[in-house]
């Protein structure tokens, strides 16, 4: 959106950060530490900001050897081009990540993922262990546990601790980048409380709005898949792509994405599902009288081959998997009986949408595939099981078991998932966003998942590393005083002499939670959301009388179920350690921690 001398500005900041996830929080914090007055905005409501950082297992890439990691990083690209300066920045950042944790996150002893897995220090845990340099790759986190939002809570708190320098707007989607006719970025147009506000950015705008996972059209246009169900934030809708195009940015990594799930990144289908649970699968879905088929009812891959961040091996190289429109697990009664005995989440959801038929032809009709092809696939699979050799895809013979000659037969519908994407504007090692001639767009910076530095294969912990490394660089460069700033004013209500625009109010407020007799407030950040606050009514012997959840921002599916059910269950059983709600282990942990915090205040 082009501005001119008559453009009205509603507020003025030194730096405006678009997107309050890991990269945005990091950029805002370092911009403030560089002396800037900062505004950070997010389209999500309070408690649901955080982007995919909240769902990324808190594991950050780390390597103990620059030489090894450089070789590994280059081979992950599989001969794709890498900007040498970007490579130097990434290699230095990843190999100095422990120092970063100590200096900037106040974590003196990061926990190795190898420790969490109970593996020795010399174990190789890289997704691609056969690539040169893989031996030194590790991932580090805040505490001995994953999927607990511990990293996000620290990054968010660093912003809140600087509330004198950083204003936060929730539920405030950005609409446009503001630029002069010469393409210099001077701010952003942001919608707040249904009002469009032009916000001036004196020194820089940082673009950190996340990926395209929740934009079905962009998934089709850039990735080429009919539909992918997200595993992470529901607010990553690809707005950064539109903003980057508007600003005149060059784009890269548009088809790159990573996923997770059973086999080739599958999840169980549920009608109307918005987000799939992260689930690496149970061997029961590739061991026995069971196989996976695509849209025509035939097998198309080796079911017992693990996908690495969604990528699968194909004749020595690694590629994103095929994404059929209607994949299915197909199995017989023997396998059904085994699956029905499982009571762990989400295995116990496997049969929710199961199709059942007395014959193969009837099952094929329900699946929408040709009966002769499905029958032929079963016959061929039975032959492989008898010969103990999968001539088609070389599945482990021990996992092959012939189908029963008589029905019933079953099929479970599946969906393909997407965890995060790398699509976005091209940037350089200074986190400057570049135009098609690879020249910096003045005053525009980027970091994180949007336009990530990964150029082909994804290695776990890479995008969180990008958030921390390039978020810091973007924030510091955006805050650096510029010598080409424009003079801006806003008219006064009486249309007198123009007044200098000023910051508007922030959504960060001091919260008060009232208590009465025998009531105590407890807080925890160990759930998925930002903070769980409870008010516990209990006597001096800590007998629970009432547990009220005053504040929470857990997921609106399984997390909300735990919030609804567990407080009364704690009171009924008069104990904190009640059974967790399936699929909501993190919310359960956070809620218990908050109640314990409240009880600890009883003297």
Secondary structure, DSSP 8 states (H G I E B T S, - for coil): -B--TT---SEEEEEEEE--BHHHHHHHHHHHHTT--EEEE-SS-TTS-BGGGGGSTT-EEEES-HHHHHHHHHHHTTT----HHHHHHHHHHHHTHHHHHHHHS--SS-EEHHHHHT--TT----TTTTSTTGGGEEEEESSS-SSS-HHHHHHHHHHHTTTTTEEEESS--EEEEEE-TT--EEEEEEEETTEEEEEEEEEEEEE----STT-HHHIIIII--S--EESS-TT--SHHHHHHHHHTB-EE-TT-EE--SHHHHEEE--TT-S--------GGGSSBSEEEE-TTS---S-TTS--BTTEEEETTEEEE----SS-EEEEEHHHHHHHHT--STTGGGTTTTEEEESSHHHHHHHHTS-HHHHHHHHHHHHHHHHHT--TTT---GGGB----SS--EEEEEEEEEE-EE--EE-B-TT-EEEBTTS-EEEEEEE-SSTT-S--SS--TTHHHHHHHHHHHHHHHHHHS--SS-----B--TTS-S-B-------S---------TTEEEEEE--SSSS-EEEEEEE-TT--EEEEEEEE----TTHHHHHHHHHHHHHHHHT-S-----TT-HHHHHHHHHHHHHHHTT--
